[in-house]
Amino acid sequence: MSKARETAMKNAMTIDVEDYFHVAAFKDVINPDDWGQWPSRSDASTRRILDLFDEAGIKATFFVLGWVAERNGALVQEIARRGHEVASHGYSHQLIYSQTPDVFRAETHRSKAILEDALGTAVTGYRAASYSITRKSLWAIEILADLGFQWDSSIFPTRHDNYGIPGSPEQPYQIATPAGGRITEFPLTMAKLGPLKLPAAGGGYFRQYPYWLSRLLFNRASENGQRPQIFYLHPWEIDPDQPRIPGASWFSRFRHYTNLARCENRLKKLLRDFEFGTMSECLQAEDLTTIALADLKA
């Protein structure tokens, strides 16, 4: 790796380690009790991503679902062995605002413990399933701080049918809770295009936009490489041969299957076009402002 690449401003590369049958798009046709009946493909596709990152010489943050980690601790250990950061993606991939605070606390504690048992070290980062910390579930921030998480990446400053807090800050910031806790929030990437503000963080947007537009938006969001941003992807997004889910709506199929066959090559281009590192690396370089949790409710 060149000295210039080592010292350039880095963006946060993040991977949400889950299987194709966990996604919110299929929640109406797949019961979580039946997950074990579907063939898991997360191990192979995650290892493929690890290989791509090795080839590109980058380190990333992997948000691992507790359900996956419980069944495949060796994958969690392999992620860490290759020098990447491991964080929690919760346990059951349910939308937080569909849970009670007690259920969320118990599941989040469980997922944190599973990862820490596999790694032998503390896990301090968290990302909610489908970015489902919204104004309806801001109580989750207090629980995360209470459980010992130091940073979170669950708030998307956009409007969406499943997630988003429109108008919330678009750069990393600290949230002060009523109980005196503090947790750092690294929101998902947004970018201006004329009068519009568009999501530019990855995932389905990355697959649905043409690559030139993703590159343009990500570059604008980072102010031509001056401010670190977040990119995210799921292992199933580079797996075009995954089983198709019967009974899913046309819209769910569109969201999930669009451009799966093109995604890996697009990811390779992105790794060449931008510098990436872990969430913790990016946050160390930030001068954070602090807002009260109540301010996000407005």
N, C-alpha and C positions, 0 to 999 in steps of 0.2 A: 504493500500500500504506500502511495506517495505521501510525502510530508504535507503537501497541500491538502490532500484528501483527509488526513488525520486532523488538521487544524480548522477545516472549513466548518461553518455553522451547520449543525445537524438538525434534522427533523426527526420526530419520533416515529419509528416503524413499529407497528403493533399488529399482532395476530391474535384473533379470538379463536381459541382451540375448542371447537365443538364439532358435532357431526351434522350431516345434512338433515337428519330427521329431528334435530333439536330446534330448528328455526321457527320463529314466530309465524312465518308465512304458512306453515303447515299445522298450526296448533288446533285448527278446527277438524282436521282429518286424522291426526295421529295423537293418541292418548299417551302421555308420559309413561303410564304403566306398561305400554307395549314397546317402549324403546328397545328393550333387549331382544326383540324379535327381528329387528332390522340389522343387516350386516354393517358393522362399523368400518369406516374407511378413514377415520381421522388420523390413525397412526401413520399410514403410508403417505398421505398428503401433507401432514405436518413435517415428516422427515424430508419430503421433497422440498418444502420451503426452507428447511434448515440447510439443505445442500445448496440451494440457490443463494442463501445468505453467506454461506462459507465461500462460494465462488466470488461473490461481490465484495467480500471482506467487511461485512457490517454486522453489528449486534443489534438485537431488537428486544422488545418486550412482548412476552407471550401471556395473554390472559387465558388461563386454563380453566375450563368448566370442571367443577368438583365431580360431577357424574363421570366425566372422562378420566380424571385423575384417580378416582377411586378404583377404576378398573384397569388402569394402565399407568401405574406409578413409574414404570421404566421409561415411558415417554417424557414425563416431567423431569426425570433425572437426566435424560439425554439432552433436553433443551438447556438445562443448567450446565451440563458438562461441556457443551459447545460454547459456553460463555455468554448466554443470553439471560435476560431478566425474566423471572416468573412472577406473575401477579394473578389475582383471583378474578374469575368470571362468574362468581356465585356457584351454586350447586345445581339447581334444577332448570335453569334457563326459562324461568317464568317471569312475566312482566311484573315489576315490583309493585305497581299500583293495583295489581290484582291480588296481592298478598296482604295479610295483616302484618303490623310491625313485629309481632312475636314470631310469626313464621319466618319473616325475612331475617330477623336476628339469628334464629336457630340455624337456618340454612347457610347463612353467610359465615357464621362461626364454624359450622361443619366443614365448609369448603376450605376455609383458611387452615383449619387443623389438618385436613387431608394433604394439602400442599406442603405444609410445614413438616409433617411427618416424612413425606417423600424426600424433601430437600435437606432437612436438618438445619434449617435457618428460617428466620422470620420472613413473612410475606406482608408487604406494607402497601401494595397497590391494588386497586379494585376497578372493575368495569361492569356495569349492570347489563343484563341481557337486554338487547334491543334498545340500549340507551334509555331505559325506562325510569330514570330519575327525572321526574317532571314536577310541575307545580303541585300535582296531586300526591307526590310521594317524596317531598323534600325531607320528611322525617327520617328517610333512609340515611341522609348525610350525618345526622346525629348518631345513628347506630353505628355507622362505619367508623366515625371518630372514636366512639366508645369501645369498639372492638380492636382498636390499635392500628387501623389503617392510617397512613400518613398522606396518601394522595389518591385521587379518584379521577376517572376519565369516563364519565357517564352522561354528561350534560351536553346536548347538541343545541347550539343557539339557532334553531330553525323551527319551522312549523311542519309537522308530519302527523299522520294518523296514529302512529304508535309511540312517538317520542317527541322531545323538543321543548325548550324553554325559549321562545322567541324574545329577542331583546336582551338576553343575558350576555355577560362579557364574552368576547371572542378570543382573548388571550389568557394565559394562566393567571390564576388569582387564588387567594386564600379565603376560605369561608370560616367565619367565627360562629360557633353554635351557642345557643342560649345557656348551655351548661358549662361554657368556658373552654370547650374543645376547639381545635383548629384542624382543618384538612385542606390540602391544596387541590384545586380543581384545574385540570387541563382539558378545556372544552374541545369539541371536534371542529375541524377546519371548515370555515366559511370563506367565500371570496366574492368580490364585487365584479359584476359584468354589466357595464352600463348602469341602468337604474336598479338592476336586480342583485340580490344576494343569494348565492347558490351554494349548496353543500359541496365540498370538494375534498372530503376526507378519505374516500375510498369505497370499498364494499360494492353495493349495487350501483352507486353513482359511477364508480370507476369502470364497471362493466357496461353500463348503459351509455355513458358519454363516449364519443370518439376519443382516442388517446390524446390527440392534439388539444382538445378542450380540457381534459383532466390536467394536462401539463400546464396549460395557460392559467387555469384557475389556481392550481397549487402554487405556482410561481407568484401570482398576484397576492395570494393570501400571505405568503412569506415575505412580501415586500422585496422581491428579487433576492431572496436569501438572507434577509436581515432579521426575520423573526421566526423561530421554530414553530412548525405546525405538526399536526398528527396525520398519519396515514394508517388505515386499518384494512385488514383483509381476513377472510376465513379460509381454512384449509380446503373446505369443500368447493371454494370458488376456482380452484385450479384442477378440479376433478370432473371433467365433462362426462365420464363414464359412470357416474353415480346412479343408483337406481332411481327411476321416476316414481313419484308418489301418486297413486291413483286417487281420484276424487277431489284433488285440489282445484281451486277456481282458476280461471284463465289468468286473472290478475296475479295470484300467488305464483303460478307457473312462470309468468313473465318476470316477476321480481327475482325469482330464484334461478331460473335457467338461462336467462339472456347472456349470451357471449361467454359462457363457461369455457368454451374451447379457445377463446382468444385471451383469456385473463392471464395465463402464465407468461406469455410473450409480452404483454403489456407491463406486467410486473418487472420483467427483466429490463425493459426500457426505462421504467421509473427509477430502478436502482442505478442505472447509468446516468440519469439526468439530474438526480438530487442526492444530497448527502443525508445519511440516516444513522441514528443511534437509538439508545434506549430512552424510555420515558424519564428515568432518573437523571440521565446525562443532560437531557434538554431542560429539565426543571432546575438543575443546578445553575444554569446560566441566566435564569430569569429573575428580575427584580419585581417581586409580587406585591400587588395591592391587596388589602383585606376588606371584605364586605361582610355584613351581617347576613345570616341565613334568611332572616325576614325580608331582606332586600330582594331576594330572588322570588319571593311570593307576589311581589307587586305586579 
